[in-house]
Amino acid sequence: MNENRQIPPALEKFFWDADFVQLKFPDHENYVLGKLMLYGDIASVNWILRTFDHGTVSRYLETKGKYALDRKSYLFWEKVLRMGDLWR
């Protein structure tokens, strides 16, 4: 992942409980992933695929996903991780 990457302003609506300007990488990586994987829309999915590598998302899902995501979101991201051609 590119640590200088900024979260697009269009995704700010998913961070209603945080100071959006203060979200920085890599410090808030898990928080950002969790919010977008749980509440995000198709633009969020596309941004995650472009911004994070497969391993980062996979590690998040394995370590925090079962507790942080609802069942529907967890199963969705489990399937996305199996689609290797999305990560190129």
Contacts in CASP RR format, 6 or more apart in sequence:
PFRMAT RR
TARGET T0000
AUTHOR 0000-0000-0000
METHOD contacts of the structure
MODEL  1
MNENRQIPPALEKFFWDADFVQLKFPDHENYVLGKLMLYGDIASVNWILR
TFDHGTVSRYLETKGKYALDRKSYLFWEKVLRMGDLWR
1 25 0 8 1.000
1 26 0 8 1.000
1 29 0 8 1.000
1 51 0 8 1.000
1 52 0 8 1.000
1 53 0 8 1.000
1 56 0 8 1.000
2 25 0 8 1.000
2 51 0 8 1.000
3 25 0 8 1.000
3 26 0 8 1.000
4 25 0 8 1.000
5 25 0 8 1.000
5 51 0 8 1.000
7 15 0 8 1.000
7 20 0 8 1.000
7 23 0 8 1.000
7 32 0 8 1.000
7 47 0 8 1.000
8 43 0 8 1.000
8 47 0 8 1.000
10 43 0 8 1.000
11 36 0 8 1.000
11 40 0 8 1.000
11 43 0 8 1.000
11 44 0 8 1.000
11 47 0 8 1.000
12 20 0 8 1.000
14 35 0 8 1.000
14 36 0 8 1.000
14 39 0 8 1.000
14 40 0 8 1.000
14 44 0 8 1.000
15 23 0 8 1.000
15 32 0 8 1.000
15 35 0 8 1.000
18 31 0 8 1.000
23 31 0 8 1.000
23 32 0 8 1.000
25 32 0 8 1.000
29 56 0 8 1.000
30 60 0 8 1.000
30 64 0 8 1.000
33 48 0 8 1.000
33 52 0 8 1.000
33 56 0 8 1.000
33 57 0 8 1.000
33 60 0 8 1.000
34 60 0 8 1.000
34 64 0 8 1.000
34 65 0 8 1.000
34 68 0 8 1.000
34 69 0 8 1.000
36 44 0 8 1.000
36 45 0 8 1.000
36 47 0 8 1.000
36 48 0 8 1.000
37 48 0 8 1.000
37 57 0 8 1.000
37 60 0 8 1.000
37 61 0 8 1.000
37 65 0 8 1.000
37 68 0 8 1.000
37 69 0 8 1.000
37 73 0 8 1.000
37 77 0 8 1.000
38 68 0 8 1.000
38 69 0 8 1.000
38 70 0 8 1.000
38 73 0 8 1.000
45 80 0 8 1.000
48 57 0 8 1.000
49 80 0 8 1.000
49 86 0 8 1.000
49 87 0 8 1.000
53 87 0 8 1.000
54 81 0 8 1.000
54 84 0 8 1.000
54 87 0 8 1.000
57 77 0 8 1.000
57 80 0 8 1.000
57 81 0 8 1.000
58 81 0 8 1.000
61 69 0 8 1.000
61 74 0 8 1.000
61 77 0 8 1.000
61 78 0 8 1.000
61 81 0 8 1.000
65 74 0 8 1.000
65 77 0 8 1.000
66 74 0 8 1.000
69 77 0 8 1.000
80 86 0 8 1.000
END
